[in-house]
Amino acid sequence: MSQIESPIESNNGIIEEQKLPTKIYSPNQVACGTLGGPVGLVYFLYANFQTLNQEEMKKKALLWGSIFIAVLVFCLPFIPEEIPSSAFTAVYIVLGKMTAENYQMKKEDIIASEDYEFHSNWRVFGLSILCLIGSIVVIFIPLFIMAMAGIIA
């Protein structure tokens, strides 16, 4: 994504173009976004790679995210019920934050940059809810189909 240009009038009355900062998610926002489940993890990482124009990493986020979700869907029926679901949430949070810090931008770098600024936390919250709905659909529809087909009990 490129920066948005906004016309402003200078002191001498000449209209100049001002570049507005591009919005990006901080590593903490990515971590919070993963409360939307595995779809949230993939979405927030993908969105940042797109913002940073990192096409190869964007493709890798989709590929590895899809593999992660597929493995999760097919392993869920075999995971003992004693293992709490919060363990999976912790994995999403750690993966999201570490990936954002190591392959995207650290919070301090975003603050110091004139080219980037944070998305609002309300946006992160709203998108997390939508991603959670997406995660429920992506996980439970295959599980339902496997149960109906008699593959799992």
N, C-alpha and C positions, 0 to 999 in steps of 0.2 A: 504494500500500500504506500502511496506517496502522500506527502504532506499536503494539506488543503491550503490553498492560497486565499487570503482574504484581503480585499482592498482597504487601505487605510489612508488617511490624509495626513501628510507631514506638515511641519510648521510653515513651510513656504507655499502651501496650498496644492502641491503636486500629489496626485494619488499614486501610492506605491503599493506593491504587493507584499504582504506579510505572510510568512509561512507559519501555520499553526502546528503545534506539536501533534504527532501521531499517538493515538492511544494504544497502550500495551498493558498486559496483565503482569503484575509483580509476581515473584516466586510465591509470596504468601497468598496472593489472590488465586494463583494456580492451585495451591494446596487447598484453599477453601473451596474452590470450584470442583475439586474431586469429591466433595460430599455429594455431588451428582452422580457418583458411581463411576464405573469404568468409562462410560460415555463422556462424563465430565472431564476425566483425565485426558482423554483423547482430544476433546474439543478445545480445551484451554491451551494445551500444548500446540495443537495445530494452528489455532488462531494467532499465537505469538510468532510461530515460525512464518506464517503468512505475512504478518506485520513486518517482520525483519527481512522479508524477501529471501528466505532460506528454503528454496524450492525442494532441494534434496532432503532436508530434515523434515519438511512438511510431509513429504511422501513417506518417509520412514515412520513418522508419528502415526500416520494412518495405517500403514502396514503392521507395525508392531502392536499398535493399539487393537487392531482387528484380530490379530493372532492371540493377544492376551485375553480379549473378550471371548473368543471361540474356545480357548483352553479352559477358561473359567466356567463357561456354560456346560461343557462336557465333563468337567471335574466336579462340579457342585453336587451332583447326586451321590457321589462317592465319599464326600468329606463327612467325617463324623459330626453328629449334631452337637457334641460337646465343645467343638471349636466355635467360638463366638464370631458373629459376622463383623464385629468391630475390628477383628484382626485383618480382614480384607480392606476395610476402610483405612486402617493405619498404613497398609501397603500402598494404597492409591495416593495418600497424602505424602508419604515419603518419596515415592517415585516422582510425583508431580513436582514437588519442591526441588528435589535434587536435579531433575532434568532442566527445569527452568533456570536454576542457578548456574548449572554447568554449561548449558548449550544456548541459553537465551541471554537475558540481562538480569544482573543483580539489582536489588532495590536501590542501592547507592548509585549505581550507574544510571538508572532511570532518573533519579532525582538530579544528578549532575548534568544530564543531557538536556540540550535545548530542543532536540528533535523529538523526544518522547515524553509522554506523561501517562499517569495511571488511568485506567478505566475506573469508573465509580464502583464502590463496594456494593451498591444497590444493583448494579448491572450484574456483578458476579453472583449475587444472591439469586436474582431472577433467573439467570442462565443455569445456575446450579439446580434450581427446581425443575426447569425444563429438561436438563440432562438427566436428572433422577428419573423423571417419567420415561425418557428414552432408554435409560438403563433397565428399568423394570420391563419395558416392552422387549428389549433385545435379549434379556436373560430369561424371562418367564415364558415367552411364546415358544422358544425351542424346548424348554423343559416341559411345557404342557404338551407339545407335539410328541416328545419322547415318551411321556406318561401315557398318552392316548394310544401310541403304537405299541405299548407294552414293553418298551426298552428299559424303562425304570419303573419302580413301584410307587 
